[in-house]
Amino acid sequence: MPGAPSPPSPGERVHVVFLGTGGSGAPPGRAENCILAEAGGVAVLLDAGPGCSQRLLEAGYTVCDISYVYISHLHLDHWSGLFDLAVQASEQACRPPALLAAGPVAAEAREVLLPRMPGSFREKARLEAVEPGGSLELGGLALEPVEARHTVPCYGALLREEGGAALYYSADTAPSRAVEEAAGKADLAAVEATMPSSLAEVAAATGHHTVEQALAHRRYMKPGSILALVHLTGSSLGELRERARRGKLPRGVLVPSDGLAARI
């Protein structure tokens, strides 16, 4: 197992690891919906889908290294990996990470998510609501919920390092002005690309992006920033691979594999 990554060097202060890049029913070899962001000694998981805990260990971390887990919404592919993290925290005798969610999601999580966690987790963990339109300081990072257009209450997140870089995580969402604005502020934007471009009507009905819609966010982003496509399915990944083969992926677009690390 590799050791934990070295501290970010000056000018590269936010360390990001794509732990789970698949959506529900992820392609082989991909865990689901989990991104690690670390800055100033604070480590945050953005969602915790199935396979997240295993990928965390492979990246050289344990649950004891994680300060917070942000839950975007309560579809299982975004939070069910939390159970494994809870068990690992108990095995390693460390306090589990605090849970964060936007206000409407936090209210539902208290009724739906917490009762399904191990008793040791429920006794020790805390769940904090972050009000939409507000911001929560997390040591080296500030977290702002970004409202998504999905079939259930859902909020992505904009993480900013004080005076430095910004990471945007879209969670599950159809295209919207809020997504465009958040991507435009980010040095690295992780935007979902669930559906192939041929299924635009299905994407709209289910609150998702097509590949073509996700790629369009490059036009709103800053020069030198990176658009990373996540929440991948077999069909969307297949389209992206074909576009890459034909040289049709725009400059500044990344299709990350699980375990890929970046500094911004």
C-alpha positions in Angstrom: 0.0 0.0 0.0 1.5 3.4 -0.9 2.1 5.9 1.8 0.0 9.0 2.3 0.8 11.8 -0.2 3.4 14.4 0.7 2.1 17.8 1.8 1.2 20.2 -1.0 4.0 22.4 -2.1 3.5 26.2 -2.3 1.1 27.2 -5.1 -0.4 23.7 -5.0 -2.3 23.7 -1.8 -5.4 21.5 -2.4 -4.7 17.8 -2.9 -7.5 16.0 -4.7 -7.9 12.2 -5.1 -10.6 10.7 -7.3 -11.5 7.7 -5.2 -14.8 6.7 -6.9 -15.5 7.9 -10.4 -18.4 5.7 -11.3 -22.1 6.3 -10.9 -24.7 3.7 -9.9 -23.9 0.5 -11.7 -20.4 1.7 -12.2 -18.2 0.3 -15.0 -15.8 -2.5 -13.9 -12.9 -1.3 -11.9 -14.6 1.9 -10.6 -16.0 2.6 -7.2 -18.9 5.0 -6.9 -19.0 8.7 -6.1 -16.2 9.6 -3.7 -13.6 12.4 -4.0 -11.0 13.3 -1.4 -10.0 17.0 -1.0 -7.2 17.9 1.5 -5.8 21.3 2.5 -4.4 22.8 5.6 -4.5 19.5 7.5 -8.2 19.1 6.9 -9.4 16.1 4.7 -12.9 16.1 3.3 -14.7 13.3 1.4 -17.2 14.5 -1.1 -19.8 11.7 -1.0 -19.0 8.1 0.1 -20.4 5.6 -2.4 -19.8 1.9 -2.5 -16.1 1.0 -2.6 -15.0 4.4 -1.2 -13.3 2.9 1.9 -11.3 0.5 -0.1 -10.1 3.2 -2.5 -9.2 5.4 0.5 -6.9 2.7 1.9 -5.4 2.2 -1.6 -4.6 5.9 -1.7 -2.6 5.6 1.6 -5.3 7.0 4.0 -7.5 5.6 6.6 -10.9 6.8 7.9 -9.0 8.2 10.9 -7.4 10.7 8.5 -10.7 12.1 7.4 -12.2 15.1 9.1 -15.5 15.4 7.3 -17.8 13.6 4.9 -20.1 15.8 2.8 -23.2 14.0 1.6 -24.8 15.6 -1.5 -28.0 13.6 -1.4 -29.5 10.4 -0.2 -29.4 8.1 -3.3 -27.5 5.0 -2.1 -24.7 5.3 -4.6 -23.6 8.5 -2.8 -23.7 7.5 0.8 -23.9 3.7 1.4 -20.1 3.4 1.5 -20.3 5.3 4.8 -21.3 2.1 6.6 -17.8 0.6 5.8 -16.1 3.8 6.9 -18.1 3.6 10.2 -17.0 0.0 10.7 -13.4 0.9 10.0 -13.5 3.8 12.5 -14.7 1.4 15.1 -12.0 -1.2 14.3 -9.3 1.5 14.5 -10.8 3.1 17.7 -10.9 6.6 16.2 -13.7 9.1 16.1 -15.6 8.9 12.9 -15.6 11.8 10.5 -18.3 14.5 11.1 -21.0 14.5 8.5 -22.0 17.6 6.5 -25.0 18.1 4.2 -27.0 21.1 2.9 -29.9 21.9 5.2 -32.7 20.0 3.3 -30.5 16.9 2.9 -29.3 17.0 6.5 -32.9 17.0 7.8 -33.7 13.9 5.7 -30.3 12.2 6.6 -31.2 12.3 10.3 -34.3 10.2 9.6 -33.0 8.0 6.8 -29.2 7.7 6.9 -28.2 7.8 10.6 -30.6 5.0 11.7 -28.9 2.7 9.2 -25.4 3.2 10.6 -23.7 1.0 13.3 -24.6 1.9 16.9 -21.0 3.0 17.6 -21.2 5.5 14.8 -24.5 6.9 15.8 -23.1 7.5 19.3 -20.0 9.4 18.2 -20.7 11.0 14.9 -22.2 14.4 14.5 -24.2 15.7 11.5 -24.0 19.4 10.7 -26.3 21.2 8.3 -24.8 23.8 5.9 -27.5 26.2 4.8 -27.8 26.9 1.1 -26.4 30.3 0.2 -24.0 30.0 3.2 -20.5 28.8 3.8 -18.8 26.6 6.5 -15.2 27.1 7.4 -13.4 23.7 7.7 -9.9 24.7 8.8 -8.0 25.1 5.5 -11.1 25.0 3.4 -14.5 26.7 3.1 -17.5 24.7 1.8 -20.4 26.2 0.0 -23.4 24.0 -1.1 -24.4 24.4 -4.7 -28.0 23.5 -5.6 -28.4 20.8 -8.1 -31.3 19.9 -10.4 -32.0 16.3 -9.6 -35.0 14.1 -8.7 -34.5 14.5 -5.0 -33.0 17.4 -2.9 -29.3 17.5 -3.9 -26.5 19.9 -3.5 -23.0 19.8 -5.0 -20.2 21.7 -3.2 -17.7 24.4 -3.9 -14.5 24.0 -1.8 -12.2 27.0 -1.6 -8.8 27.2 -0.1 -8.3 30.6 1.6 -6.8 32.9 -0.9 -6.1 30.0 -3.3 -7.6 27.2 -5.3 -11.2 26.1 -5.7 -12.7 22.6 -6.3 -16.3 22.2 -7.5 -18.1 18.9 -7.2 -21.4 18.8 -9.1 -23.0 15.7 -7.5 -26.0 14.5 -9.6 -27.6 17.3 -11.6 -29.0 18.3 -14.9 -27.4 21.4 -16.5 -28.2 24.7 -14.8 -27.0 28.2 -14.3 -25.8 27.3 -10.8 -23.6 24.6 -12.3 -22.2 27.0 -14.9 -21.4 29.6 -12.3 -19.7 27.2 -9.9 -17.6 25.6 -12.7 -16.6 29.1 -13.7 -15.1 29.7 -10.2 -13.2 26.4 -10.0 -9.7 25.5 -10.8 -10.9 21.9 -10.9 -14.5 21.1 -11.7 -15.7 17.5 -11.2 -18.9 17.4 -13.2 -21.1 14.3 -13.7 -21.4 12.8 -17.1 -24.0 10.0 -16.6 -25.7 9.6 -19.9 -24.4 9.2 -23.5 -25.2 12.2 -25.7 -27.9 10.2 -27.5 -30.1 10.0 -24.4 -30.7 13.7 -23.7 -34.4 13.3 -22.9 -33.6 10.5 -20.4 -30.9 12.7 -18.8 -33.4 15.6 -18.4 -36.1 13.3 -16.9 -33.7 11.8 -14.4 -31.7 14.9 -13.5 -28.4 14.2 -15.1 -25.9 15.5 -17.7 -25.2 13.8 -21.0 -21.5 13.7 -22.1 -22.0 16.5 -24.5 -23.7 18.7 -21.9 -20.9 18.0 -19.4 -18.2 18.8 -21.9 -19.9 22.2 -22.7 -18.9 23.5 -19.2 -15.4 24.0 -20.5 -16.6 27.2 -22.1 -17.5 28.7 -18.8 -14.2 27.8 -17.0 -11.1 29.8 -16.4 -8.0 29.4 -18.6 -5.8 26.7 -17.2 -8.5 25.0 -15.2 -9.5 21.4 -15.5 -12.9 19.8 -16.2 -13.0 16.2 -14.8 -15.9 14.0 -15.8 -17.3 11.7 -13.1 -20.4 9.6 -12.2 -19.5 7.6 -15.2 -21.6 4.7 -16.6 -20.6 2.1 -19.1 -22.3 4.0 -21.9 -21.0 7.4 -21.1 -17.4 6.1 -20.6 -17.7 4.3 -23.9 -18.6 7.5 -25.6 -15.7 9.4 -23.9 -13.2 6.7 -24.9 -14.4 6.9 -28.5 -14.1 10.7 -28.5 -10.6 10.4 -27.1 -9.6 7.9 -29.7 -10.8 10.3 -32.4 -9.1 13.3 -30.8 -12.4 14.9 -30.1 -12.0 15.7 -26.3 -11.5 19.4 -25.7 -8.3 20.6 -24.2 -8.5 20.8 -20.4 -10.8 17.8 -20.0 -9.9 14.9 -17.8 -11.6 11.5 -17.6 -10.1 10.3 -14.3 -9.6 6.7 -13.2 -10.1 5.7 -9.6 -7.0 6.6 -7.6 -5.9 9.5 -9.8 -4.5 12.4 -7.7 -4.1 16.0 -8.6 -2.9 19.2 -6.9 -4.5 22.6 -7.5 
